[in-house]
């Protein structure tokens, strides 16, 4: 069977309609290549106005994905806008027009970028905690880190720590429970025990809020039984 495009070569690939072509792709056929070159000599590499209108009408109402937007922005980066696009922007009714006498913020400063916080007082950065240090010198830091690790371990081992699925809540709420540390955070800090051990699942239990509060004296220290 010969190629359906009339190049005279023997067909090597069969199409769904039963015809044959001489190459894996139709665009690679010699006869099709000649037609493509001839059409480009007339219209150039850009699409004709009729083709442009068909493409634009087919894209109406479709939303581009974020991945497609990113690819388009990368592909168009550094390219200069065509003249017809510039004219379209100038004649757009949505274009912002400034009143007479308005001075742009970058007047006389072409090519110079000004930082948004120029002249503002520099703020001190937040203190960064050393996560490799198992016991922090400050009790507040130690307690906060234990609270974070305890929440993560409770969420991970909830079925083990709270097998009856008691509802957690604030003190004073009827039927509310608290997540309590068997060995208190204060005791762990004073004895130099690591955060991971105090926040371990084996050191966590669920108690009614009233029972949890009664365990402590007025100085927020556990009572000695």
Residue, then its C-alpha position, 0 to 999 in steps of 0.5 A: x500500500x502506498x502513502x495516502x499523501x501521494x509521496x510515492x513511498x510505501x506505507x509503513x503505518x496503518x491509520x484507523x480509517x484504513x489508509x497508510x502513511x510512510x512515516x510514524x507521523x503525518x508531518x514527517x511525510x515528504x509530501x506534507x513537508x512540502x505543503x508546510x514549507x509552501x504555506x509558510x512562504x505565504x503566511x509566515x510562521x505565525x497563524x492566519x487571522x482565521x486560525x487565530x480566531x478559531x484558537x481563541x474561540x476554542x479557549x473561551x471559558x476554559x481555566x488554565x491550571x497553575x502548572x500551565x500558568x507557570x509554564x507560560x510565564x517561564x516561556x514568555x519571560x524576557x520576550x518583548x510584547x508585540x506592537x499590537x499588544x501594546x496598542x491594545x493595552x493603551x486603548x483598554x478601558x480598564x487601564x488606570x489613568x492618573x489625574x493631571x499633576x500626579x507624580x509617580x512614586x518613581x519619578x526621575x528614578x528610572x531603573x532604580x528599585x526602592x525597597x518597600x521598607x526603605x527608612x524604616x527601623x530595622x526590627x530585631x529577629x526572633x530568637x532561634x531555638x537550638x533544636x539539637x539542645x535536649x534541655x533548654x536553659x530557659x524553662x519557658x522555652x522548655x515548656x513550650x517545646x514540650x507542649x509542641x511535642x506532646x500535641x504531636x505525640x497525642x495526635x499520633x498515638x491517640x488510640x493508645x493515650x485516650x482509648x475511651x475517646x474522652x472529649x478534651x476541653x477547657x477547665x470548667x467545661x462539664x465532661x471535659x478532659x485534659x492531657x496530663x504528663x505523669x512526670x510533670x514538665x517542671x520536674x523534668x526541667x529541674x532534673x534535666x530530662x530531655x524534651x522527647x522523654x517528657x513528651x513521650x506517649x508513655x508519659x501522657x495520660x488523660x484525666x478529668x479537668x478537675x482531677x488534673x487541677x487538684x494535683x497542683x498547689x497554688x504555685x503550679x507545682x505537683x503536690x507530693x503524695 
